[in-house]
């Protein structure tokens, strides 16, 4: 099954609480939160992986 990454945006100015990304099998193993931007506020430094 492809990997799933749960992410939260910690920016006080952002309305996104959390979102989930589902990778395909072609995604490199070293891809992480730092490789993405928030889909709402378009910031990168406020994204954090949610550890479940």
C-alpha distance matrix in Angstrom:
0.0 3.8 6.6 9.0 12.7 15.4 18.8 22.4 25.4 28.4 31.1 33.9 34.5 31.0 30.1 26.3 25.3 21.6 18.7 14.9 13.2 9.8 9.3 8.8 8.0 11.8 12.3 14.4 13.6 16.9 16.3 17.4 19.4 22.5 21.1 21.2 24.0 24.4 24.3 27.4 29.8 28.4 28.9 26.8 28.5 27.9 24.1 22.7 19.3 19.1 18.4 17.3
3.8 0.0 3.8 6.6 10.0 13.2 16.2 19.9 22.6 25.7 28.2 31.2 31.6 28.2 27.6 23.8 23.1 19.4 16.3 12.6 10.2 6.8 5.6 5.5 5.6 9.0 8.9 11.3 10.9 13.9 12.8 14.1 16.1 19.0 17.4 17.5 20.4 21.1 21.0 24.4 26.5 24.9 25.4 23.2 25.2 24.8 21.0 20.0 16.8 17.3 17.1 16.7
6.6 3.8 0.0 3.8 6.7 10.1 13.0 16.7 19.6 22.5 25.1 28.2 28.9 25.6 25.2 21.4 20.5 16.7 14.0 10.4 8.4 6.1 5.5 7.4 7.9 10.5 8.8 10.6 9.4 11.7 10.5 11.0 12.9 16.0 15.0 15.1 18.1 18.7 19.2 22.4 24.3 22.7 22.8 20.4 22.1 21.6 17.8 16.4 13.1 13.7 13.5 13.5
9.0 6.6 3.8 0.0 3.8 6.6 9.8 13.4 16.4 19.4 22.1 25.0 25.7 22.3 21.7 17.9 16.8 13.1 10.4 6.8 5.6 4.6 6.2 9.3 10.9 13.2 11.1 13.0 11.9 13.3 11.4 10.7 11.5 15.0 14.4 13.7 16.1 16.1 16.6 19.5 21.5 20.4 20.5 18.5 20.1 19.1 15.3 13.9 10.7 10.9 11.3 11.3
12.7 10.0 6.7 3.8 0.0 3.8 6.3 10.1 13.0 15.9 18.6 21.6 22.5 19.3 19.1 15.3 14.3 10.6 8.5 5.7 5.1 6.6 8.0 11.6 13.4 14.8 11.9 13.3 12.1 12.4 10.0 8.2 8.1 11.9 11.8 11.1 13.2 13.2 14.4 17.1 18.6 17.6 17.3 15.1 16.4 15.4 11.6 10.2 7.1 7.9 9.1 10.1
15.4 13.2 10.1 6.6 3.8 0.0 3.8 7.0 10.4 13.1 16.1 18.7 19.8 16.7 16.2 12.4 10.8 7.1 5.9 4.4 6.4 8.8 11.2 14.9 17.0 18.5 15.6 16.9 15.7 15.6 13.1 10.5 9.1 12.9 13.5 12.0 13.1 12.1 13.4 15.4 17.0 16.7 16.3 14.7 15.7 13.8 10.1 8.6 5.9 5.4 7.7 8.6
18.8 16.2 13.0 9.8 6.3 3.8 0.0 3.8 6.8 9.6 12.4 15.3 16.4 13.4 13.5 9.9 8.7 5.5 5.4 6.1 7.9 11.2 13.2 17.0 19.2 20.0 16.8 17.9 16.9 16.0 13.1 10.0 7.4 10.7 11.9 9.9 10.3 9.0 11.0 12.7 13.7 13.5 12.8 11.3 12.1 10.0 6.5 5.6 4.5 5.4 8.9 10.8
22.4 19.9 16.7 13.4 10.1 7.0 3.8 0.0 3.8 6.2 9.2 11.7 13.1 10.4 10.6 7.5 5.8 4.1 6.4 8.8 11.1 14.6 16.8 20.6 22.9 23.7 20.4 21.3 20.4 19.1 16.3 12.9 9.7 12.3 14.0 11.7 10.9 8.7 11.0 11.4 12.0 12.8 11.7 11.0 11.2 8.2 5.7 5.4 6.4 6.6 10.3 12.3
25.4 22.6 19.6 16.4 13.0 10.4 6.8 3.8 0.0 3.8 5.7 8.6 9.7 7.2 8.5 6.2 6.2 6.3 8.5 11.4 13.3 17.0 18.9 22.6 25.1 25.4 22.0 22.8 22.3 20.6 17.6 14.2 10.6 12.0 13.9 11.3 9.4 6.8 9.6 9.2 8.9 10.0 8.7 8.8 9.0 5.5 4.7 6.5 9.0 10.0 13.7 15.9
28.4 25.7 22.5 19.4 15.9 13.1 9.6 6.2 3.8 0.0 3.8 6.3 8.7 7.7 9.6 8.6 7.9 9.1 12.0 14.8 16.8 20.5 22.3 26.0 28.3 28.5 25.0 25.5 24.7 22.6 19.9 16.4 12.7 13.7 16.2 14.1 12.2 10.0 12.9 11.9 10.7 12.2 10.0 10.2 8.9 5.1 6.3 7.4 10.5 11.2 14.5 17.0
31.1 28.2 25.1 22.1 18.6 16.1 12.4 9.2 5.7 3.8 0.0 3.8 5.4 5.4 8.5 8.8 9.5 11.4 13.9 17.1 18.8 22.5 24.2 27.8 30.3 30.2 26.7 27.3 26.9 24.6 21.8 18.4 14.7 14.9 17.1 14.7 12.0 9.7 12.4 10.6 8.4 10.5 8.4 9.8 8.8 5.6 8.1 10.4 13.8 14.8 18.2 20.7
33.9 31.2 28.2 25.0 21.6 18.7 15.3 11.7 8.6 6.3 3.8 0.0 3.8 5.6 8.1 9.8 10.3 13.1 16.1 19.5 21.6 25.4 27.4 31.0 33.6 33.7 30.3 30.9 30.5 28.3 25.5 22.1 18.4 18.7 20.9 18.4 15.5 12.8 14.9 12.3 10.3 13.2 11.6 13.5 12.4 9.3 11.8 13.6 16.8 17.2 20.6 22.7
34.5 31.6 28.9 25.7 22.5 19.8 16.4 13.1 9.7 8.7 5.4 3.8 0.0 3.8 6.8 9.3 11.1 13.9 16.3 19.9 21.7 25.4 27.4 30.8 33.7 33.5 30.2 31.2 31.2 29.1 26.0 22.9 19.1 19.3 20.9 18.0 14.6 11.8 13.2 10.1 7.9 11.2 10.5 13.3 13.1 10.5 12.9 15.4 18.5 19.3 22.9 24.9
31.0 28.2 25.6 22.3 19.3 16.7 13.4 10.4 7.2 7.7 5.4 5.6 3.8 0.0 3.8 5.6 8.1 10.6 12.7 16.3 18.1 21.8 24.0 27.3 30.3 30.3 27.2 28.4 28.6 26.8 23.5 20.5 16.8 17.4 18.7 15.5 12.2 8.9 9.9 6.9 5.8 9.3 9.3 11.9 12.5 9.6 10.9 13.5 16.2 16.8 20.6 22.4
30.1 27.6 25.2 21.7 19.1 16.2 13.5 10.6 8.5 9.6 8.5 8.1 6.8 3.8 0.0 3.8 6.4 9.3 11.4 15.2 17.5 21.1 23.7 27.0 30.2 30.5 27.6 29.3 29.4 28.0 24.6 21.8 18.2 19.5 20.5 17.0 14.0 10.3 10.3 7.3 8.1 11.5 12.3 14.7 15.6 12.4 12.8 14.9 16.9 16.9 20.6 21.8
26.3 23.8 21.4 17.9 15.3 12.4 9.9 7.5 6.2 8.6 8.8 9.8 9.3 5.6 3.8 0.0 3.8 5.8 7.6 11.4 13.8 17.4 20.0 23.4 26.5 27.0 24.2 25.9 25.9 24.7 21.3 18.5 15.1 16.9 17.7 14.3 11.9 8.1 8.3 6.5 8.2 10.8 11.4 13.0 14.2 11.1 10.4 12.2 13.7 13.7 17.4 18.5
25.3 23.1 20.5 16.8 14.3 10.8 8.7 5.8 6.2 7.9 9.5 10.3 11.1 8.1 6.4 3.8 0.0 3.8 7.1 10.7 13.8 17.2 20.1 23.7 26.5 27.5 24.5 26.1 25.5 24.5 21.4 18.4 15.1 17.4 18.7 15.7 13.9 10.4 11.3 10.2 11.5 13.8 13.7 14.6 15.1 11.6 10.5 11.1 12.1 11.2 14.7 15.5
21.6 19.4 16.7 13.1 10.6 7.1 5.5 4.1 6.3 9.1 11.4 13.1 13.9 10.6 9.3 5.8 3.8 0.0 3.8 7.0 10.2 13.6 16.5 20.1 22.8 23.9 21.0 22.7 22.0 21.3 18.3 15.4 12.5 15.3 16.3 13.4 12.5 9.6 10.4 10.7 12.5 13.7 13.8 13.8 14.7 11.6 9.3 9.4 9.5 8.6 12.1 12.9
18.7 16.3 14.0 10.4 8.5 5.9 5.4 6.4 8.5 12.0 13.9 16.1 16.3 12.7 11.4 7.6 7.1 3.8 0.0 3.8 6.8 10.1 13.1 16.6 19.5 20.7 18.0 20.1 19.8 19.5 16.3 13.9 11.6 14.7 14.8 11.9 11.5 9.1 9.1 10.6 13.0 13.5 14.1 13.9 15.6 13.2 10.3 10.7 9.9 9.6 12.9 13.4
14.9 12.6 10.4 6.8 5.7 4.4 6.1 8.8 11.4 14.8 17.1 19.5 19.9 16.3 15.2 11.4 10.7 7.0 3.8 0.0 3.8 6.6 9.8 13.3 16.1 17.6 15.1 17.4 17.0 17.3 14.3 12.5 11.1 14.6 14.2 11.9 12.7 11.2 11.2 13.5 15.9 15.7 16.3 15.4 17.3 15.4 12.0 11.7 9.8 9.6 12.0 12.3
13.2 10.2 8.4 5.6 5.1 6.4 7.9 11.1 13.3 16.8 18.8 21.6 21.7 18.1 17.5 13.8 13.8 10.2 6.8 3.8 0.0 3.8 6.3 9.9 12.8 13.9 11.5 14.0 14.2 14.8 11.6 10.6 10.0 13.2 12.0 10.1 11.7 11.4 11.2 14.3 16.6 15.5 16.3 15.0 17.3 16.2 12.6 12.7 10.7 11.6 13.7 14.3
9.8 6.8 6.1 4.6 6.6 8.8 11.2 14.6 17.0 20.5 22.5 25.4 25.4 21.8 21.1 17.4 17.2 13.6 10.1 6.6 3.8 0.0 3.8 6.8 9.7 11.5 9.9 12.9 13.2 14.7 12.0 12.1 12.6 15.7 14.0 12.8 14.9 14.9 14.5 17.7 20.1 18.8 19.8 18.3 20.6 19.8 16.1 15.9 13.4 14.0 15.3 15.3
9.3 5.6 5.5 6.2 8.0 11.2 13.2 16.8 18.9 22.3 24.2 27.4 27.4 24.0 23.7 20.0 20.1 16.5 13.1 9.8 6.3 3.8 0.0 3.8 6.5 7.8 6.2 9.4 10.3 12.1 9.8 10.9 12.4 15.0 12.8 12.4 15.2 16.2 16.0 19.5 21.6 19.7 20.5 18.5 21.0 20.8 17.2 17.0 14.5 15.9 16.8 17.3
8.8 5.5 7.4 9.3 11.6 14.9 17.0 20.6 22.6 26.0 27.8 31.0 30.8 27.3 27.0 23.4 23.7 20.1 16.6 13.3 9.9 6.8 3.8 0.0 3.8 5.3 5.8 9.4 11.0 13.5 11.8 13.8 15.7 17.9 15.3 15.3 18.2 19.4 18.8 22.5 24.6 22.5 23.5 21.6 24.2 24.3 20.8 20.6 18.2 19.5 20.2 20.5
8.0 5.6 7.9 10.9 13.4 17.0 19.2 22.9 25.1 28.3 30.3 33.6 33.7 30.3 30.2 26.5 26.5 22.8 19.5 16.1 12.8 9.7 6.5 3.8 0.0 3.8 5.6 8.2 9.4 12.7 12.0 14.6 17.2 19.2 16.7 17.5 20.8 22.3 22.1 25.8 27.7 25.4 26.1 23.8 26.1 26.4 22.9 22.3 19.6 21.0 21.0 21.3
11.8 9.0 10.5 13.2 14.8 18.5 20.0 23.7 25.4 28.5 30.2 33.7 33.5 30.3 30.5 27.0 27.5 23.9 20.7 17.6 13.9 11.5 7.8 5.3 3.8 0.0 3.8 6.3 9.0 11.7 10.9 14.1 16.8 18.1 15.2 16.4 19.7 21.8 21.7 25.5 27.0 24.3 25.1 22.7 25.2 26.1 22.7 22.7 20.4 22.4 22.8 23.6
12.3 8.9 8.8 11.1 11.9 15.6 16.8 20.4 22.0 25.0 26.7 30.3 30.2 27.2 27.6 24.2 24.5 21.0 18.0 15.1 11.5 9.9 6.2 5.8 5.6 3.8 0.0 3.8 6.5 8.5 7.2 10.3 13.0 14.3 11.6 12.9 16.5 18.6 19.0 22.7 24.0 21.3 21.7 19.1 21.5 22.4 19.1 19.0 16.9 19.2 19.7 21.0
14.4 11.3 10.6 13.0 13.3 16.9 17.9 21.3 22.8 25.5 27.3 30.9 31.2 28.4 29.3 25.9 26.1 22.7 20.1 17.4 14.0 12.9 9.4 9.4 8.2 6.3 3.8 0.0 3.8 5.6 5.8 9.5 12.9 13.6 11.3 13.6 17.4 19.9 20.9 24.5 25.3 22.4 22.2 19.2 21.1 22.4 19.3 19.0 17.1 19.6 19.8 21.5
13.6 10.9 9.4 11.9 12.1 15.7 16.9 20.4 22.3 24.7 26.9 30.5 31.2 28.6 29.4 25.9 25.5 22.0 19.8 17.0 14.2 13.2 10.3 11.0 9.4 9.0 6.5 3.8 0.0 3.8 5.7 8.5 12.2 13.4 12.1 14.5 18.3 20.6 22.0 25.4 26.1 23.5 22.9 19.6 20.9 22.0 18.8 17.7 15.3 17.7 17.2 18.9
16.9 13.9 11.7 13.3 12.4 15.6 16.0 19.1 20.6 22.6 24.6 28.3 29.1 26.8 28.0 24.7 24.5 21.3 19.5 17.3 14.8 14.7 12.1 13.5 12.7 11.7 8.5 5.6 3.8 0.0 3.8 6.3 10.1 10.4 9.6 12.7 16.4 18.9 20.9 24.1 24.3 21.6 20.4 17.0 17.9 19.4 16.6 15.6 13.9 16.8 16.7 19.1
16.3 12.8 10.5 11.4 10.0 13.1 13.1 16.3 17.6 19.9 21.8 25.5 26.0 23.5 24.6 21.3 21.4 18.3 16.3 14.3 11.6 12.0 9.8 11.8 12.0 10.9 7.2 5.8 5.7 3.8 0.0 3.8 7.2 8.0 6.5 9.1 12.8 15.3 17.1 20.4 20.8 18.1 17.2 14.0 15.5 16.8 13.8 13.4 11.9 15.0 15.7 18.1
17.4 14.1 11.0 10.7 8.2 10.5 10.0 12.9 14.2 16.4 18.4 22.1 22.9 20.5 21.8 18.5 18.4 15.4 13.9 12.5 10.6 12.1 10.9 13.8 14.6 14.1 10.3 9.5 8.5 6.3 3.8 0.0 3.8 5.5 5.7 7.7 11.0 13.1 15.4 18.3 18.4 16.2 14.9 11.5 12.5 13.4 10.3 9.7 8.4 11.7 12.7 15.5
19.4 16.1 12.9 11.5 8.1 9.1 7.4 9.7 10.6 12.7 14.7 18.4 19.1 16.8 18.2 15.1 15.1 12.5 11.6 11.1 10.0 12.6 12.4 15.7 17.2 16.8 13.0 12.9 12.2 10.1 7.2 3.8 0.0 3.8 5.4 5.7 8.2 9.8 12.6 15.1 15.0 13.1 11.5 8.3 9.3 9.8 6.6 6.5 6.3 10.0 12.0 15.0
22.5 19.0 16.0 15.0 11.9 12.9 10.7 12.3 12.0 13.7 14.9 18.7 19.3 17.4 19.5 16.9 17.4 15.3 14.7 14.6 13.2 15.7 15.0 17.9 19.2 18.1 14.3 13.6 13.4 10.4 8.0 5.5 3.8 0.0 3.8 5.6 7.8 10.4 13.5 15.8 14.9 12.4 10.4 6.7 7.6 9.5 7.5 8.5 9.5 13.3 15.2 18.5
21.1 17.4 15.0 14.4 11.8 13.5 11.9 14.0 13.9 16.2 17.1 20.9 20.9 18.7 20.5 17.7 18.7 16.3 14.8 14.2 12.0 14.0 12.8 15.3 16.7 15.2 11.6 11.3 12.1 9.6 6.5 5.7 5.4 3.8 0.0 3.8 7.2 10.4 12.6 15.6 15.2 12.2 11.2 8.1 10.3 12.2 10.0 11.3 11.7 15.3 17.3 20.1
21.2 17.5 15.1 13.7 11.1 12.0 9.9 11.7 11.3 14.1 14.7 18.4 18.0 15.5 17.0 14.3 15.7 13.4 11.9 11.9 10.1 12.8 12.4 15.3 17.5 16.4 12.9 13.6 14.5 12.7 9.1 7.7 5.7 5.6 3.8 0.0 3.8 6.8 8.8 11.9 11.9 9.0 8.8 6.5 9.6 10.6 8.2 10.4 11.1 14.3 17.0 19.6
24.0 20.4 18.1 16.1 13.2 13.1 10.3 10.9 9.4 12.2 12.0 15.5 14.6 12.2 14.0 11.9 13.9 12.5 11.5 12.7 11.7 14.9 15.2 18.2 20.8 19.7 16.5 17.4 18.3 16.4 12.8 11.0 8.2 7.8 7.2 3.8 0.0 3.8 6.2 8.6 8.2 5.2 5.4 4.6 8.3 8.8 7.4 10.7 12.3 15.2 18.4 20.9
24.4 21.1 18.7 16.1 13.2 12.1 9.0 8.7 6.8 10.0 9.7 12.8 11.8 8.9 10.3 8.1 10.4 9.6 9.1 11.2 11.4 14.9 16.2 19.4 22.3 21.8 18.6 19.9 20.6 18.9 15.3 13.1 9.8 10.4 10.4 6.8 3.8 0.0 3.8 5.4 5.7 4.6 5.5 6.3 9.2 8.1 6.9 10.2 12.0 14.1 17.6 19.8
24.3 21.0 19.2 16.6 14.4 13.4 11.0 11.0 9.6 12.9 12.4 14.9 13.2 9.9 10.3 8.3 11.3 10.4 9.1 11.2 11.2 14.5 16.0 18.8 22.1 21.7 19.0 20.9 22.0 20.9 17.1 15.4 12.6 13.5 12.6 8.8 6.2 3.8 0.0 3.8 6.2 5.6 8.3 9.8 12.9 11.8 10.5 13.5 14.7 16.4 19.9 21.6
27.4 24.4 22.4 19.5 17.1 15.4 12.7 11.4 9.2 11.9 10.6 12.3 10.1 6.9 7.3 6.5 10.2 10.7 10.6 13.5 14.3 17.7 19.5 22.5 25.8 25.5 22.7 24.5 25.4 24.1 20.4 18.3 15.1 15.8 15.6 11.9 8.6 5.4 3.8 0.0 3.8 5.7 8.3 10.9 13.4 11.7 11.4 14.6 16.4 17.6 21.4 23.0
29.8 26.5 24.3 21.5 18.6 17.0 13.7 12.0 8.9 10.7 8.4 10.3 7.9 5.8 8.1 8.2 11.5 12.5 13.0 15.9 16.6 20.1 21.6 24.6 27.7 27.0 24.0 25.3 26.1 24.3 20.8 18.4 15.0 14.9 15.2 11.9 8.2 5.7 6.2 3.8 0.0 3.8 5.5 8.9 11.0 9.7 10.5 14.1 16.6 18.3 22.0 24.1
28.4 24.9 22.7 20.4 17.6 16.7 13.5 12.8 10.0 12.2 10.5 13.2 11.2 9.3 11.5 10.8 13.8 13.7 13.5 15.7 15.5 18.8 19.7 22.5 25.4 24.3 21.3 22.4 23.5 21.6 18.1 16.2 13.1 12.4 12.2 9.0 5.2 4.6 5.6 5.7 3.8 0.0 3.8 6.7 9.7 9.7 10.0 13.7 16.1 18.4 21.9 24.3
28.9 25.4 22.8 20.5 17.3 16.3 12.8 11.7 8.7 10.0 8.4 11.6 10.5 9.3 12.3 11.4 13.7 13.8 14.1 16.3 16.3 19.8 20.5 23.5 26.1 25.1 21.7 22.2 22.9 20.4 17.2 14.9 11.5 10.4 11.2 8.8 5.4 5.5 8.3 8.3 5.5 3.8 0.0 3.8 6.1 6.5 7.7 11.5 14.4 17.0 20.4 23.2
26.8 23.2 20.4 18.5 15.1 14.7 11.3 11.0 8.8 10.2 9.8 13.5 13.3 11.9 14.7 13.0 14.6 13.8 13.9 15.4 15.0 18.3 18.5 21.6 23.8 22.7 19.1 19.2 19.6 17.0 14.0 11.5 8.3 6.7 8.1 6.5 4.6 6.3 9.8 10.9 8.9 6.7 3.8 0.0 3.8 5.6 5.8 9.2 11.9 15.1 18.1 21.2
28.5 25.2 22.1 20.1 16.4 15.7 12.1 11.2 9.0 8.9 8.8 12.4 13.1 12.5 15.6 14.2 15.1 14.7 15.6 17.3 17.3 20.6 21.0 24.2 26.1 25.2 21.5 21.1 20.9 17.9 15.5 12.5 9.3 7.6 10.3 9.6 8.3 9.2 12.9 13.4 11.0 9.7 6.1 3.8 0.0 3.8 5.7 8.3 11.7 14.7 17.5 20.8
27.9 24.8 21.6 19.1 15.4 13.8 10.0 8.2 5.5 5.1 5.6 9.3 10.5 9.6 12.4 11.1 11.6 11.6 13.2 15.4 16.2 19.8 20.8 24.3 26.4 26.1 22.4 22.4 22.0 19.4 16.8 13.4 9.8 9.5 12.2 10.6 8.8 8.1 11.8 11.7 9.7 9.7 6.5 5.6 3.8 0.0 3.8 6.5 10.2 12.5 15.6 18.7
24.1 21.0 17.8 15.3 11.6 10.1 6.5 5.7 4.7 6.3 8.1 11.8 12.9 10.9 12.8 10.4 10.5 9.3 10.3 12.0 12.6 16.1 17.2 20.8 22.9 22.7 19.1 19.3 18.8 16.6 13.8 10.3 6.6 7.5 10.0 8.2 7.4 6.9 10.5 11.4 10.5 10.0 7.7 5.8 5.7 3.8 0.0 3.8 6.9 9.5 12.8 15.8
22.7 20.0 16.4 13.9 10.2 8.6 5.6 5.4 6.5 7.4 10.4 13.6 15.4 13.5 14.9 12.2 11.1 9.4 10.7 11.7 12.7 15.9 17.0 20.6 22.3 22.7 19.0 19.0 17.7 15.6 13.4 9.7 6.5 8.5 11.3 10.4 10.7 10.2 13.5 14.6 14.1 13.7 11.5 9.2 8.3 6.5 3.8 0.0 3.8 6.4 9.2 12.5
19.3 16.8 13.1 10.7 7.1 5.9 4.5 6.4 9.0 10.5 13.8 16.8 18.5 16.2 16.9 13.7 12.1 9.5 9.9 9.8 10.7 13.4 14.5 18.2 19.6 20.4 16.9 17.1 15.3 13.9 11.9 8.4 6.3 9.5 11.7 11.1 12.3 12.0 14.7 16.4 16.6 16.1 14.4 11.9 11.7 10.2 6.9 3.8 0.0 3.8 6.2 9.4
19.1 17.3 13.7 10.9 7.9 5.4 5.4 6.6 10.0 11.2 14.8 17.2 19.3 16.8 16.9 13.7 11.2 8.6 9.6 9.6 11.6 14.0 15.9 19.5 21.0 22.4 19.2 19.6 17.7 16.8 15.0 11.7 10.0 13.3 15.3 14.3 15.2 14.1 16.4 17.6 18.3 18.4 17.0 15.1 14.7 12.5 9.5 6.4 3.8 0.0 3.8 6.3
18.4 17.1 13.5 11.3 9.1 7.7 8.9 10.3 13.7 14.5 18.2 20.6 22.9 20.6 20.6 17.4 14.7 12.1 12.9 12.0 13.7 15.3 16.8 20.2 21.0 22.8 19.7 19.8 17.2 16.7 15.7 12.7 12.0 15.2 17.3 17.0 18.4 17.6 19.9 21.4 22.0 21.9 20.4 18.1 17.5 15.6 12.8 9.2 6.2 3.8 0.0 3.8
17.3 16.7 13.5 11.3 10.1 8.6 10.8 12.3 15.9 17.0 20.7 22.7 24.9 22.4 21.8 18.5 15.5 12.9 13.4 12.3 14.3 15.3 17.3 20.5 21.3 23.6 21.0 21.5 18.9 19.1 18.1 15.5 15.0 18.5 20.1 19.6 20.9 19.8 21.6 23.0 24.1 24.3 23.2 21.2 20.8 18.7 15.8 12.5 9.4 6.3 3.8 0.0
